Amino acid sequence: MKIIAIPKENALPFFFKYIRFMKKKGYSPVTKVKNPEPKIDDPDWIIWAAWADRITFEEIKQKTGKSESDVIKIMRKTLKPSSFRLWRKRVHEKSIKHKKNLNIQEKK
């Protein structure tokens, strides 16, 4: 936390400006997400979506036109080898990256 040195004669007006700022209607602090969703036009969106468990390969194909094999090629090219192996293991074991498998797990 950075401490700002304010001369004593200016401290009171600064305090009142701060209080007015905090009391404005509609002011609410903005919560920042650790890994926000990139824009769909951004190439990083495919990587983000591939790591996300809730987004299936079918949804990725629908939104970007990239098939599962294309996504795997992109992931292999951009990730470190150990990260790629971890992702493949995760996708293979979770088996919810395909819509048909996701529906089966929801019924149980």
LUMMIDREN-499742 format. One line per 2 residues: number of its first residue (from 1); for each residue x, y, z of N, C-alpha, C, O. Coordinates in Angstrom, 1 decimal. Atoms other than C-alpha are relative to their C-alpha. Layout:
N
NUM = X Y Z X Y Z X Y Z X Y Z  ...
//
This chain:
108
1 = 0.8 -1.2 0.0 0.0 0.0 0.0 0.9 1.2 0.0 1.8 1.3 0.8  -0.8 -1.3 0.1 1.4 3.4 -1.0 -0.6 1.1 0.8 -1.8 1.3 0.8
3 = 0.5 -1.1 -0.9 1.1 6.2 1.5 0.4 1.3 -0.7 1.5 1.5 -1.1  -0.2 -1.3 0.6 0.7 9.6 0.1 0.2 1.1 1.1 -0.6 1.2 2.0
5 = -0.3 -1.0 -0.9 2.2 12.5 2.0 -0.8 1.3 -0.4 -0.6 1.8 -1.5  0.9 -1.2 0.3 -0.4 15.4 2.1 0.4 1.0 1.1 0.3 0.8 2.3
7 = -0.2 -1.1 -1.0 0.5 18.7 3.7 -1.2 0.2 0.9 -2.3 0.1 0.4  1.0 -0.1 -1.0 -1.5 19.4 6.8 -1.1 1.0 -0.4 -2.3 0.8 -0.2
9 = 1.0 -1.0 0.4 -3.2 22.5 5.3 -0.9 -0.5 -1.1 -2.0 0.0 -1.3  0.8 0.5 1.1 -4.5 20.4 2.4 -0.7 -1.3 0.4 -1.5 -1.9 -0.4
11 = 0.5 1.3 -0.5 -5.5 17.3 4.5 -1.6 0.1 0.1 -2.2 -0.9 -0.4  1.4 0.0 -0.2 -9.1 18.4 5.3 -0.8 0.1 -1.3 -1.7 -0.7 -1.5
13 = 0.7 0.0 1.3 -10.2 19.3 1.7 0.1 -1.4 -0.7 -0.8 -1.9 -1.3  -0.2 1.3 0.6 -8.7 16.0 0.5 -0.9 -1.0 0.7 -1.5 -1.9 0.0
15 = 0.8 0.9 -0.7 -10.6 14.1 3.2 -1.5 0.1 -0.5 -2.1 -0.9 -0.7  1.3 -0.2 0.4 -13.9 15.6 2.2 -0.3 -0.4 -1.4 -1.4 -0.9 -1.7
17 = 0.1 0.5 1.4 -13.3 14.9 -1.5 -0.2 -1.5 0.0 -0.9 -2.1 -0.7  0.0 1.5 0.0 -12.7 11.3 -0.6 -1.3 -0.5 0.6 -1.9 -1.5 0.0
19 = 1.3 0.5 -0.6 -15.9 11.0 1.6 -1.1 0.2 -1.1 -1.9 -0.6 -1.2  1.0 -0.2 1.1 -18.0 12.5 -1.3 0.1 -1.0 -1.0 -0.9 -1.5 -1.6
21 = -0.2 1.0 1.0 -16.5 10.1 -3.7 -0.5 -1.4 0.5 -1.2 -2.1 -0.3  0.4 1.3 -0.6 -17.3 7.1 -1.4 -1.6 0.0 0.1 -2.2 -1.1 0.1
23 = 1.4 0.0 -0.2 -20.9 8.3 -0.9 -0.8 0.2 -1.3 -2.1 0.2 -1.2  0.7 -0.1 1.3 -21.8 8.7 -4.6 -1.0 -1.2 -0.2 -0.6 -2.3 0.1
25 = 0.9 1.0 0.3 -24.9 6.8 -5.6 0.5 -0.9 -1.1 1.1 -0.5 -2.0  -0.4 0.9 1.0 -24.2 3.7 -7.5 1.5 -0.4 0.1 1.9 -1.2 -0.7
27 = -1.4 0.3 -0.1 -20.6 3.5 -6.4 0.1 -1.4 0.7 -0.4 -1.6 1.8  -0.3 1.3 -0.6 -19.6 -0.1 -5.7 1.4 -0.4 -0.4 1.8 -0.2 -1.6
29 = -1.3 0.4 0.4 -16.1 -1.5 -5.6 -0.1 -1.1 -1.1 -0.9 -1.9 -1.1  0.0 1.0 1.1 -15.2 -3.5 -8.7 0.9 -1.2 0.4 2.0 -1.0 0.9
31 = -0.7 1.2 -0.4 -14.2 -7.1 -8.0 0.7 -0.5 -1.3 0.1 -0.7 -2.3  -0.8 0.5 1.1 -11.4 -8.2 -10.3 0.1 -1.5 0.0 0.4 -2.1 1.0
33 = 0.0 1.5 0.2 -11.5 -11.8 -11.6 1.5 -0.3 -0.2 2.2 0.4 -0.9  -1.4 0.4 0.2 -8.2 -13.7 -11.4 0.3 -0.2 -1.4 1.4 0.3 -1.9
35 = -0.2 0.3 1.4 -8.5 -15.0 -14.9 -1.2 0.4 -0.8 -2.1 -0.5 -1.0  1.2 -0.3 0.7 -11.1 -13.0 -16.8 -0.1 -0.6 -1.3 0.9 -0.9 -1.9
37 = 0.2 0.6 1.4 -12.6 -14.3 -20.0 0.5 0.9 -1.0 0.0 2.1 -1.1  -0.4 -0.8 1.1 -10.8 -13.0 -23.0 -1.1 0.2 -1.0 -2.1 -0.6 -1.1
39 = 1.0 -0.2 1.0 -12.8 -11.6 -25.9 0.1 -1.1 -1.0 1.2 -1.7 -1.2  0.1 1.2 0.9 -13.9 -14.3 -28.4 0.9 0.2 -1.3 1.3 -0.7 -1.9
41 = -0.9 -0.2 1.2 -11.9 -12.6 -31.2 1.5 -0.2 0.3 2.3 -0.5 -0.6  -1.4 0.2 -0.4 -8.7 -13.0 -29.2 0.4 -1.5 -0.1 -0.4 -2.3 0.2
43 = -0.4 1.4 0.1 -6.7 -16.1 -30.0 0.1 -0.7 1.4 0.0 -2.0 1.4  -0.1 0.6 -1.4 -6.3 -16.7 -26.2 -1.3 -0.5 0.4 -1.3 -1.3 1.4
45 = 1.3 0.5 -0.4 -10.0 -17.3 -26.0 -0.1 -1.6 -0.2 -0.7 -2.2 0.7  0.0 1.4 0.3 -9.5 -20.8 -27.5 0.7 -0.8 1.1 0.2 -1.8 1.7
47 = -0.7 0.6 -1.1 -6.9 -21.6 -24.9 -0.7 0.0 1.3 -0.8 -0.9 2.1  0.8 -0.2 -1.2 -9.0 -20.2 -22.1 -1.2 -1.0 0.0 -1.5 -1.6 1.1
49 = 1.1 0.9 0.1 -12.0 -22.2 -23.3 0.4 -1.5 0.1 -0.4 -2.3 0.7  -0.5 1.4 -0.1 -10.0 -25.4 -23.6 0.3 -0.4 1.4 0.0 -1.5 1.8
51 = -0.3 0.3 -1.4 -8.9 -25.1 -20.0 -1.3 0.0 0.9 -1.3 -0.7 1.9  1.2 -0.1 -0.8 -12.4 -24.3 -18.8 -0.8 -1.3 -0.1 -1.1 -1.8 -1.2
53 = 0.7 1.3 0.0 -14.3 -27.4 -17.7 -1.5 0.1 -0.5 -2.0 -0.8 -1.1  1.4 -0.1 0.3 -17.8 -26.0 -18.4 -0.2 0.3 -1.5 -1.3 0.3 -2.0
55 = 0.2 -0.2 1.4 -17.1 -25.3 -22.1 0.4 -1.2 -0.8 1.6 -1.7 -0.7  -0.3 1.2 0.7 -17.3 -28.3 -24.4 0.7 0.3 -1.3 0.7 1.4 -1.8
57 = -0.6 -0.2 1.4 -15.5 -28.9 -27.7 -1.0 0.4 -1.0 -0.7 1.2 -1.9  1.1 -0.3 0.9 -18.8 -28.6 -29.4 -0.3 1.5 0.0 -0.5 2.1 -1.0
59 = 0.2 -1.4 -0.1 -19.3 -25.1 -28.1 1.2 0.8 -0.6 0.9 1.8 -1.2  -1.1 -0.7 0.6 -15.8 -24.1 -29.1 -0.1 0.0 -1.5 0.2 1.0 -2.2
61 = 0.2 0.1 1.4 -16.5 -25.4 -32.6 -1.1 1.0 -0.5 -0.9 1.6 -1.6  1.1 -0.8 0.3 -19.8 -23.5 -32.7 0.4 1.5 0.0 0.0 2.2 -0.9
63 = -0.4 -1.4 -0.2 -18.2 -20.2 -31.6 1.2 0.4 -0.9 1.2 1.6 -1.4  -1.2 -0.4 0.7 -14.9 -20.3 -33.4 0.2 -0.7 -1.3 1.0 -0.3 -2.2
65 = -0.1 0.8 1.2 -15.2 -23.0 -36.1 1.2 -0.9 0.1 1.5 -1.6 -0.9  -1.1 0.9 -0.2 -12.2 -24.9 -34.7 -0.5 -1.3 0.5 -1.2 -1.4 1.5
67 = 0.4 1.4 -0.5 -12.6 -28.7 -34.3 0.8 -0.4 1.2 1.8 0.3 1.5  -0.8 0.5 -1.2 -11.3 -30.7 -31.4 1.5 -0.2 -0.4 2.3 0.2 0.4
69 = -1.4 0.2 0.4 -8.2 -31.7 -33.3 0.8 1.3 -0.3 1.9 1.4 0.0  -0.7 -1.3 0.1 -7.5 -28.0 -34.2 0.3 0.6 1.4 1.4 1.2 1.5
71 = -0.2 -0.5 -1.4 -7.9 -27.1 -30.5 1.2 -0.7 0.6 2.1 -0.1 1.2  -1.2 0.8 -0.5 -5.4 -29.9 -29.6 1.3 0.5 -0.6 2.3 0.7 0.1
73 = -1.2 -0.5 0.7 -2.9 -28.6 -32.2 0.4 1.4 0.6 1.5 1.7 0.8  -0.2 -1.4 -0.5 -3.3 -25.0 -30.9 0.6 -0.1 1.4 1.6 0.6 1.8
75 = -0.5 0.2 -1.4 -2.8 -26.2 -27.3 1.4 -0.6 0.0 2.3 -0.1 0.8  -1.4 0.6 0.1 0.3 -28.3 -28.3 1.0 1.0 -0.4 2.1 1.0 0.1
77 = -0.9 -1.1 0.5 1.8 -25.3 -30.1 0.3 1.1 1.1 1.4 1.6 1.2  -0.1 -1.2 -0.8 1.2 -22.7 -27.4 0.4 -0.4 1.5 1.1 0.4 2.1
79 = -0.3 0.3 -1.4 1.6 -24.6 -24.1 1.4 -0.7 0.1 1.9 -1.2 -0.9  -1.3 0.8 -0.3 4.8 -26.0 -22.5 -0.4 -1.5 -0.1 -1.6 -1.8 0.1
81 = 0.4 1.5 0.1 5.0 -29.8 -23.0 -0.6 -0.6 1.2 -1.5 -1.4 1.2  0.6 0.5 -1.3 4.3 -30.5 -19.3 -1.4 0.5 0.2 -2.2 -0.2 0.7
83 = 1.4 -0.5 -0.1 1.3 -28.2 -19.4 -1.0 -0.6 -0.9 -2.1 -0.9 -0.6  0.8 0.7 1.0 0.0 -29.8 -22.5 -0.4 -1.4 0.5 -1.5 -1.8 0.3
85 = 0.3 1.4 -0.5 0.3 -33.3 -21.0 -1.0 0.1 1.2 -1.9 -0.8 1.2  1.0 -0.1 -1.1 -1.5 -32.1 -17.9 -1.4 0.3 -0.5 -2.4 -0.2 0.0
87 = 1.3 -0.3 0.6 -4.3 -30.6 -20.0 -0.6 -1.2 -0.6 -1.8 -1.4 -0.4  0.6 1.2 0.7 -4.7 -33.7 -22.1 -0.5 -1.0 1.0 -1.5 -1.7 0.8
89 = 0.4 1.0 -1.0 -4.8 -35.9 -19.0 -1.3 0.5 0.7 -2.2 -0.3 0.9  1.2 -0.5 -0.7 -7.4 -33.6 -17.4 -1.2 -0.1 -0.9 -2.3 -0.5 -0.5
91 = 1.1 0.1 1.0 -9.5 -33.5 -20.6 -0.5 -1.5 -0.1 -1.7 -1.8 -0.2  0.3 1.4 0.2 -9.3 -37.3 -21.0 -0.7 -0.6 1.2 -1.7 -1.4 1.1
93 = 0.5 0.6 -1.3 -10.1 -38.1 -17.3 -1.4 0.6 0.3 -2.3 -0.1 0.8  1.3 -0.7 -0.3 -12.9 -35.5 -16.9 -1.1 -0.4 -0.9 -2.2 -0.6 -0.4
95 = 0.9 0.4 1.1 -14.6 -36.5 -20.1 -1.3 0.8 0.0 -2.4 0.3 -0.4  1.2 -0.8 0.1 -17.0 -33.6 -19.8 0.2 1.1 -1.1 -0.6 2.0 -1.3
97 = -0.3 -0.9 1.0 -15.4 -31.8 -22.7 -0.9 -0.3 -1.3 -0.8 0.4 -2.3  0.9 0.4 1.1 -17.9 -33.6 -25.0 -1.4 0.1 0.5 -1.7 -0.4 1.6
99 = 1.4 -0.2 -0.4 -21.6 -32.7 -24.9 -0.7 -1.3 0.4 -1.5 -1.3 1.3  0.7 1.3 -0.3 -22.8 -36.3 -25.0 0.4 -0.6 1.3 -0.4 -1.1 2.1
101 = -0.5 0.5 -1.3 -20.6 -37.2 -22.0 -0.5 0.9 1.1 -0.8 0.4 2.2  0.5 -0.9 -1.0 -21.7 -34.1 -20.1 -1.5 -0.3 0.3 -1.8 -0.2 1.5
103 = 1.4 0.4 -0.2 -25.4 -35.1 -20.5 -0.2 -1.2 0.8 -1.1 -1.3 1.7  0.1 1.3 -0.8 -24.8 -38.6 -19.1 0.4 0.3 1.4 -0.3 -0.3 2.3
105 = -0.4 -0.3 -1.4 -23.0 -37.2 -16.0 -1.1 0.8 0.7 -1.2 0.7 1.9  1.0 -0.8 -0.6 -25.8 -34.7 -15.4 -1.2 -0.8 0.5 -1.9 -0.5 1.5
107 = 1.1 0.9 -0.4 -28.4 -37.5 -15.3 0.2 -0.8 1.2 -0.7 -1.2 1.9  -0.3 0.9 -1.2 -26.6 -39.5 -12.6 -0.3 0.7 1.3 -0.1 0.1 2.4
//
